[in-house]
Amino acid sequence: MNARKERIARAGALAILSEVDELYVARGRRFDIVAISDGQVAKVSLRQVLGPTGNMRAPALRSGRKLIVGFSAEMYELAL
């Protein structure tokens, strides 16, 4: 998926989050890793992946059961 070219709104983000086990989110220089158990999506997770417009932040990458949102070279090395 290319969140820059394909706008993914709240409903689409929820659907994607329900299919992953781990969420990696970069904001600036820091990043967070959130475990999502049994498809339960926390409101915190949704706030982390949505930007100010209500669409999924870019870049967004799905690798297996992991969702990676934002850019951090250190996070990419860890996640991939």
Phi and psi in degrees as a GROMACS rama.xvg file:
@    title "Ramachandran Plot"
@    xaxis  label "Phi"
@    yaxis  label "Psi"
@TYPE xy
-121.459  99.0346  ASN-2
-66.96  -16.203  ALA-3
-76.1459  -36.8611  ARG-4
-93.7746  -37.0939  LYS-5
-106.873  111.044  GLU-6
-70.747  125.649  ARG-7
-115.426  111.954  ILE-8
-82.2518  -176.22  ALA-9
-54.0925  -46.3114  ARG-10
-63.0754  -41.8974  ALA-11
-66.3024  -38.8353  GLY-12
-64.2502  -40.7873  ALA-13
-62.0696  -41.5573  LEU-14
-63.2453  -42.5849  ALA-15
-66.3505  -44.224  ILE-16
-63.1418  -30.6162  LEU-17
-71.2051  -14.4947  SER-18
-101.147  1.45759  GLU-19
-116.935  158.315  VAL-20
-103.763  -28.0765  ASP-21
-130.596  141.218  GLU-22
-123.536  123.376  LEU-23
-109.391  122.266  TYR-24
-128.997  123.531  VAL-25
-102.782  137.04  ALA-26
-139.357  107.556  ARG-27
66.9012  -131.442  GLY-28
-87.2623  -14.1269  ARG-29
-103.636  161.51  ARG-30
-143.447  155.997  PHE-31
-121.77  148.775  ASP-32
-119.2  123.559  ILE-33
-119.182  127.469  VAL-34
-88.3164  129.184  ALA-35
-110.891  113.652  ILE-36
-100.045  138.15  SER-37
51.9429  34.4389  ASP-38
72.3365  7.00477  GLY-39
-83.5484  120.641  GLN-40
-100.926  119.968  VAL-41
-77.9388  151.044  ALA-42
-60.8256  -31.2406  LYS-43
-61.6382  -41.9895  VAL-44
-61.9637  -42.9039  SER-45
-65.9468  -40.5997  LEU-46
-63.3791  -31.9826  ARG-47
-73.3825  -30.3658  GLN-48
-93.9408  -16.7355  VAL-49
-94.6086  139.687  LEU-50
-88.2131  -173.819  GLY-51
-65.0666  -21.336  PRO-52
-85.3581  -8.3698  THR-53
92.1509  1.07587  GLY-54
-98.6734  161.517  ASN-55
-63.1889  138.513  MET-56
-69.5043  154.59  ARG-57
-116.73  150.182  ALA-58
-77.0366  149.262  PRO-59
-126.737  131.464  ALA-60
-134.532  133.071  LEU-61
-112.226  126.852  ARG-62
-128.39  101.923  SER-63
64.2526  -121.25  GLY-64
-101.108  22.6025  ARG-65
-114.681  141.982  LYS-66
-119.067  127.513  LEU-67
-117.349  121.473  ILE-68
-125.131  132.313  VAL-69
90.7775  178.633  GLY-70
-126.665  129.303  PHE-71
-154.798  118.931  SER-72
-57.7178  -40.8753  ALA-73
-64.0986  -40.8059  GLU-74
-65.2583  -42.6592  MET-75
-61.1811  -41.7192  TYR-76
-61.5047  -40.4557  GLU-77
-70.9236  -44.008  LEU-78
-75.3392  -35.8003  ALA-79
